[in-house]
Amino acid sequence: MKQVRAFEIVLEIETDEIIISIVTAKTFLIAENLYSRPFFPDALAITLSHSMKQLKSTSADLRSLFEDSITVKYVAEPLKSVLASQSAAVVRQWMESLNFDVLGVEDNGIICGYIDRQSLADGQCGDYQRIFHPSELIAASTPLIELLRILRYKTKVFVLDRDRVSGIVTRGDLQKAPVRMLLFGLVTLLEMQILRLVRIYYPNDSWQPFVKSDRVALAKKLWHDRQAKNEAMNLTDYLQFSDKRELILAKTEIVDRLGLKSKRSGERFLKSAEALRNKLAHAQDLVNDSSWPELIELAAEIETLLQRCEEIESDDII
C-alpha cells in the first residue's frame, strides 16, 4: 500500500449548537490499533460544509461518499495463516492464547482455506481445513455501506484482494472509525432533516406551545448566549433532539408521510437513533445493550426514514 500523502478532510455540519469538524493531515490512522493502517487513499480531498438554514446534504450524498471512497479494505484485518502440516492441537492452543477463532491455511504460500478453532483436535491442521465458499468472500473494494448488510446475517467474511484471500472482517470490526463515521453521518443527517420538517410544519417558531416550558427556556438561553457572541441562528436551531422528535410525532400527517406505524413506534425508533448518536459521540461500545443485527437493522431504518424525510418539500404542505 502506498504511503498516504498530506491531505485535508473537513466534514463540517452545523446542527443545533454543534459544529463537527474532522480534519486530517498527513497520515491519518485509525481502528482500535489506531496506528496500523491509513484510513483514506492518497488522492482523497473532501470538503463538505452545510448549514441548517440551507440544507443540501442528502442520504444519496453520504452513500456516494462511502461507495466511492471508503471500502472494506479500511476495516479488514490481515488473515493470519498456518501450514496444513502443523499440529492441530498446538495451533489450537496458540489460537486460544491469542483469542483467534479462525486462521487461514497455506499451501505453497497461498491461503487456500481456513480452520475454525472449535473444530481442532488431534492430527494436522489440513485435516480440518474448510474451503472458502463464495458466500463467505467479499472484495476489498466493496463499499463499506454494503458490508453492513452482509454482516447482519454473517459473523465474518473473508476479504479478496484481486484473486487471493488476504483478510478477514468480523462484526467486531464494525466498532472501527470508518463505520462510526458512516453511522454518525446517517444519524446527523436524520436530525438535520427532522429539524427541517419542524421548520416546515411549525413556521415562525409556532412550535413553542407544544414544547415544555423548561425546554423552551433552554433553547432561548442557548440562543441568547450565541446572540451575545454574534453567532445566533434561528431559535429553532437550539431545540434538542428529543424536542424535535416530539414535535414531528405530534402531527399525524408527518407520522403518516414518514411511514411510521404509530406515534409510539416512531418514538421508540427515534429514541434508538438518539441513543446511537450518543454512543457514537462519546466513543462508546455500539452494542453494549443490543446486538449487531439490531444495530445494522437500525442503520437501515434510519437511511429509509432519511430518504422519506427528503421527499417532503415545503410546497407540499397545505
N, C-alpha and C positions, 0 to 999 in steps of 0.2 A: 504494500500500500504506500502511496506517495505521502511525503511529509505535507501536512496541512500548512498552507501559507497564511500570511496575515489577511484577515478579512473582518468584516464587522456585520453583526446581525442586530438589528434593533426591532423588537416587537413592542410597540407602544400602543396600548389600548386604554383609553380614558373611560372608566366606568365607575360610577359613584364618585368617591373621593380617591379612588385607586388609580395609579398610573403604573403599569407593568412595563419594565424595560429589561430586555435580555440583550446584553452586549457581549460579544466575544471577540477577542483579538488574538492573533497568532494561533497557537494550538489550543482548542477548547476540548477538554477531555471529560468523559462522563462515566456513568454507571456506578455500581457500588464500589468498584475499584478506583473510579474517578481519574486515574492517571494511566489508563491502559490503552485507550483507543480513541482516535479522533472522531468527533461526532459528525461534523459536516464535511462534505467533499470540498476540494480546493476552490472551485470556481463559484461557490455559492455566496452571494451577497444580497441580502434581502432587507428592505426597509418597509415596514408596514406601520402606517400611522393613521389612526382612526379616531374621530371624535364622536361622542354620543349625539351631538347635535346634527351630525351629517353622517349617519351610519352607512358604511359601504361594505364592511366585511360580511361575507356570507359563508354558509357551510360549504359551498362549492369552492370558495377561495381557499378555505382551510384544507379541504380534501385535495385540491390541486397541489398545494404546498407539500403535503405529506406524500402524495403519489409521485410527484416529480423529484423530490429531493431527499426524503428520509425513508429509508428502506430497512428490510430485515437485517441487513449486514451490520447495522449500527446498534443492534441489541443482541446479536448472536454471540455465543461463546465458542471458542475452538473445541472441537470434539477430540478429547484425549483418546488414545488408542493403545492396544496391546497386540502382541503377536498371537496368532492362533495356537501356537505350540506352548504358550505359557501355562503354568499350573492354574487351574480354575480356582482352587482353594486359596492359593496365595494371592491371586488377583482379587478375589472376593474380600479377603482381609484388608487389602490395600484400599479397595473401594469404600469399605466401611469406615476406615480411618479418615478418609477424605470426604465422606458423605456423598459419594458418587452413586447414582442409580444406574447409569448407563455408560458404557465405554464402546468405542469403535474397535473393530477387529481388522488388523492389517494383513495384507497379502502382497508381497513384493512392493512394499511402500505405498500401497493404495488401500484406503479404507473401503472394504467391500461388504461389511455387515456390522452388527453390533451385538453386545451381550447385555443382559439385564442382571443386576447384582443378585436379585432374589432367586434366580434360576441356577446359579453356580453351585456346584458341589465338587465331586471328585473328577479327575480326568483333566483334559486340556480345554482351554477357552474355546477352541474351534468346535468342540463337541456341543457347545451351547450357542453357537453363532446363529443369529437371525438375519435373513436377507432383508434389505430395505424394501418395503412395499411402496409403490408410487404414492399412495395416500399419506405416507409418512414424510414425504420430501417436499421442500419448498425452495424456490430460487432465492438467492441472496438479494436479488433486485426486486423482490416482491414488496409492494408498498406496505408500510407499517400498519396502515389502517385496515388492510386486508388480513394481516396477521391476527388482529383481534378476533375476527370472525372465526378463523381457523382454530385458535386456542380456546374458543368457547366449548368445543367438543373434544379437544385433544389436550393432553397434559404436556406434550412435547412434539416437536417436529425437527427433522434433520435438514441442514441447510446445504443446498447445492451451489457450489461456486464453479461456473462453467459446467464441466461434465463430472465433477468429483464432489463427494460429500466431504465437507470441511468443518462444519459447525453444527451446533445444536441450539435450539431456543426452547425454553420451558416457560411455564406460566410465571415462575419467579422472575424471569427477565422482564416481565411487564411492569416491574417496580422501577425500571431504569428511567433516566431523564427524558429520552425521546418520547416514550409512551406517556409520561406525565405531562409533557408539553402538549401532546395531542389532546389528551383528556381535558386539560385546563383550557385549551383553546375552545373546545366544544362547549364547556360549561360557561366560559366567559361570553362567548357569542350568544348563547341562550339567554343569559342575563341581560345582555345588551338589547336583544330582540324583545324580551319581556318589558323592558323599560320603554322601548319604542311603542309597544302596544298600550302601555299606560298613558303615554303622551297622546295617542290617537283617541282612546276611549274616555280619557279624563282631561280634556283640554283646559288650559288656563288654570292649572293646579286645582281643578274641581274635585280631585281625589281626597282632599283634606277631611271632609266629614266622614269618610269611610275608613280612616286610619285612626288608631287610638291616639289620644291627645299627647301622651308621652312620646310616642313615635314621631308625631308631627313636630313636637318641640325639639326632639333630637335632630331631625332633618333641618329645622330652622337654625339651630345652633351651629351645625356644620356649615350651613350656607352663610351665616353671618361671619363665622371665622374665616371663610375663604374670601368673603367680601372685604374684610379688613386687610387682606393681603392683595386685594385687587385681582383675585383669581376665581371669583364665583361664577358658576354657570347658573342654570335654572334650578329652582327649588327641588323639582322632581329628581334631579340628578343625585340628591342626597338621601333618597329613600334606600332602605336596606333591602336585601334580597327577600326577607320574609314579608316586608310591606308590599313589595311588588307582586309577590305570589298571591297574597290575599286580595289585592285589587283586581288581578285578572280573573281569579276564581270567583269573584263576587258577581261577575257578569255572565249570565248563561250563554249569551251569544259567543263570547270568547271561548268558553269551555267547549261548546259545540264545534266551533270552527277549528279548534286545535285538535279535535278528535279525542278529547279526554272522555273517559267513560262516565265520570261523575265528578262533582266537586271534591268529594272525599278521595277518590283515586288520584285525581290531579294533585291534591295536597300531598299525598304520600309520595308520589313521584317527584315532585319539585323539592320536597324536603330531602329526598335521597340525593338529588342533584346538588343541593346546597351542601349536604354533608360531604359529598365527594369533593366539591370545591374547597371546603375547609381542610380536608385531608391533604389535598394537593398543595394548598397554600402553606401548610405547616410541615410538609415533607414527612407525613405520617404513613404508616403501613396502609396500603389501599384496601386490604381485605381483612382487617383485624376483627370486623364484626359481620363479615359477609363471605362470599366465595367468588372465585374468578368468573365462573359462568354468570353469576348475578351481576357482577361489575360490568362484564362485557355486554350483557343484555341492557343494562342501564345506559351505557355509552351509545348503543344502537338506538335506544328510545330517545335519548337526548338529540341525536342527529335528526331523527324523524320529526320530533317536535320543533326543532330549529327550522327545518325546511317548511313546516306548516306556518310557523310564525312569519317567515319571509314572504309567504304568499299573500299575507294580509296587507293591504295598502290603505292609506288614509282616505282615498276617494271611494273605497268600498263601503265605508260606514255611512249609513243613512242618518 
